[in-house]
Amino acid sequence: MNKTVKSAGYRPAWLWIFLLLSGCMVGPDYVRPPVETASQWLDSRDERLKTNFTTVRDWWKTFNDPILDRLIERAYLNNLNVRVAGVRVLEARAQLGVATGNLYPQNQQLTGSLNKIHLSQRASQAAFSHIFDYAQTQLGLSASWEIDFWGKFRRAIESADAEFQAAVANYNTALVSLTADVAHAYVTIRTVEKRLDIARQNVDTQQANLRLAKIRYEGGTTSERDVEQARTVLASTKASIPTLEIELRQQQNALSFLLGMPPSRIGDLLIGHAQIPSPPSEVVVGVPADLLRRRPDVRAAELRAAAQSASIGVTEAALYPAFSLTGTFGLLSTDVGSFALGDVFLWKSRTANFGPSLQWNIFNYGQITNQVRVQDARFQALLISYRNTVLDAQREVEDNLVAFLRSQERAQSLGESIAAARHSLELATLQYRQGITDFTTVLTAQQDLLNEQDSLAVTLGDISNNLVGVYRALGGGWQIREGKDVVPDSVKAEMAKRTDWGGLLSPAAQPSPGIAWPRW
């Protein structure tokens, strides 16, 4: 009895060593690299810029256009590229589960066999036994567990976890692009519609001038040149309409694609308020450092670097010996002599072995060392890419900010120019009717007015699109998914019907947008 108690409390010395030393972690621990950000935007002194921090959630509502609001909501629900990004999140979550599973015995097998065996009569066993035919049955369990002595598997989990969160950041980036693309397409559609209205109104005006020129020509007060000049200008204006109609149709088709629907159904969604969305004159932009927290593509770039950093440790672990625990337990019986196949279930038929093993690639001819160098070079490249992403993010904000601010000033000047051009046309037309001036003056004034009106419409669209660009560059729009799943219920139902996803399809299996890294 005492011997039994002593044996139950015994632990081999090597097992204690494994347990104590399995806390080692080779490879570098990831540290966020320093990046250079400006303290303020270049136009920070402009009163139209507000530098207090904002999440720019639902930024499109600043346009006060209910049609735009509905379009973005519809795009969020139906856009197929966003669904692909959402499924990639589920894929990365499953990959994290694969990596986590390596912390446990990597190989476990239940085996069973029933064999009829015939031995060669010239085999070495034939010298000691005359039994050449017999049957054998076997049941067994085998397991192999490589101890995470150097942190290889834990580094792999770090890498997979960072990749998982990078997939979430990529999903958020897709939402930033989607909301901005929908708003840009919508603003462009309304801008082209406005330009078409201007062109058609000018066609009406130019047709009236053509009639006037014909009347004066038939009355003998002017030459036929006035008539032909009027026809030339009218035809030129008419020729611009098909070009605008092509652009309008293409923008509508682009918008229908973003909404995940055929082009034939887009018309009904655009019925209603048909003006170019009017943006506010002010915009809240925060400070450049806010981009590190707000832009998901910046976060994704850092997470990819973090994942690669962990991969260095995974590869470096191959330089050191791998320690494993292996064991088998089984039941085996034959029908030789007085034995029977049914004896396999007797305790006396048991067979077992258990113990540690070591594997060490001592002669790798520098291959593993160079593989570590490859991983480190990739990590360094991703660090540089991360810094480059931060710089590019600041450039995008600055580009769109200056365009937004200066376009407002251009629109103001164009408004004044249109007022002057309209008055000039009225005077030229009146003087032509009175025979004071020639028709060329009327046509010139008319063309000037048309050009200025068209330029103003384009500029008003540019102001709105530049503001859309500001919010895109600030990383706004992905917050629309907060509290919601990364894939719709219809997609989850389709996937669950085909494959057992367990609890990975639930929102709880995905991290919240603000979760800190690392978690392991």
C-alpha positions, 0 to 999 in steps of 0.5 A: 500500500505504501508503495502505491501511495509513493508511486502516485505522488511521483513526478519524473524530474524531466517533467518538472524541468519541462514545466518550469522551462516551457515559459521560454520565448525566443524571438523579439517581443513586438514593440510599436515603432515610433512614427512621425506625425505633425503636431497640427494640420497645415491649415489649422489656423483656418477658422473652418477647421476644428481640431477637437477629437471626433470619431467622425461616426455617420459623417455623411449625415452632415450633408442633411440628405435623407437619400444619401443616408438611405443609400449608405445604409443599403450599401452596408447591408448588401455590398458584396466586397464588404461581405467578402471582408467579413468572411475573411474575418471568420477565416482568420478567427478559425486560423487563430483556433488552429494555432491555439490547438497546438498548445495541446497534444498535437497528435492523438489517435485511436487505432484498431486493426484485425489482421491475418498474418502469414510469416515467411518460412525463411524469415529469422523467426522460423528458426525459433517457431513453426507458427507461420499463420495466425490472426492478430487484433489490436486496439490502441491510443497514441499521443504525442505532445511537443512541449512549447519549450521555446515559445514556438506555439505561443508565438504562432498564436500571437501571429494568428491573433494579430492576423485576426485583428488585422482582418477586422481592421481590413473589414473596417477599411472596406467600410471606410471605402464603401461609405466614401465611394457611395457618397462620392458616386451620389454627389457626382450623380447630382453634379452631373444632373445639375450640369445637364439642367444647365446645358438644357436651359442654355439650349432653350436660350440659344434656340431663342437667340437663333430665332431672333437672329433669323428674324433679323436676317429675314428683316434685312437688318443683319447678315446670314453669319449671325444665323450660322453663328447661332446654329454653331453655338447651339449645336455645340451645347447640344453635343455636350449633353450626350457626354454628360448623359454617358457620365450620368449613366456610368455613375449610376451603374457604379452606385448600383454596384456598390449597393449590390444590385443590378443597374436597372433598379437604381433609378427608383432609389434616386427619386426625390431631392435632386440637388448637389448635397450641400456640405457644412463650411466647417469640418472637425478634423482633430490632430494628425496623431488621431489617425493612429487610433482612427484609421483602420488601414493604419491599424492593419499595417501595424498588426501585420508587422506585429504578426510578422514579428511573432513569426520570427520567434516561430522560425527561430525556435527551429534552431533549438531542440524540440522536446516531446512527450509520446505515449501509447496504450493498447490491447493486443491478442493473437490466436496463437496456441491457447490464446484467442482474439477475444482475449484482446479485452483482457487486462493482461493483453495491455501494451504501453510505452511512455517517455520523452523524446528529443529532435534537434536539427543540428546540421541544417547548413545555415538554412534555419538561420537564413530562414530567421533572417528572411522573417526578420527582413519581412518584419523590417519591410512591414515596419517601414510600410507601417510608417509609410502608411502613417505618412500617406494618411497625413498626406491624404488628409492634407490634400483633401483639406486644402481642396475642400477649403480652396474649392469654397473660395473658388465657388464664391468667386464663380458665383460673383462671375455668374452674376456679372456674366448674366448681366452682361448677356442681358445687356448684349441681348438688349443692345443687339435687339436695338442694333447697337452691337453685333451678334458675336457679342451676344454669343460671347456673353452667352458662352461665358455664362454657360461656362461659368454656370457649368464651372460652378456646378462642378466646383460645388460637386468638388466641395462636397466630394472633397469633404467626402475625401476628408472623412475618408482620409480621417478614417470615418465610416467604419463605426457603422458596424458597431454592435453588428456582426461582420456578416449578415444572417443569411450568409451565416445561415448558409455557412452553418448549413454547410459546415459546423462553425460552432460559436465562431459565427456569433458576434462575441467571437469577433473583437470589438473595434477598440480592443487592445493588442496583444491579447496573448 
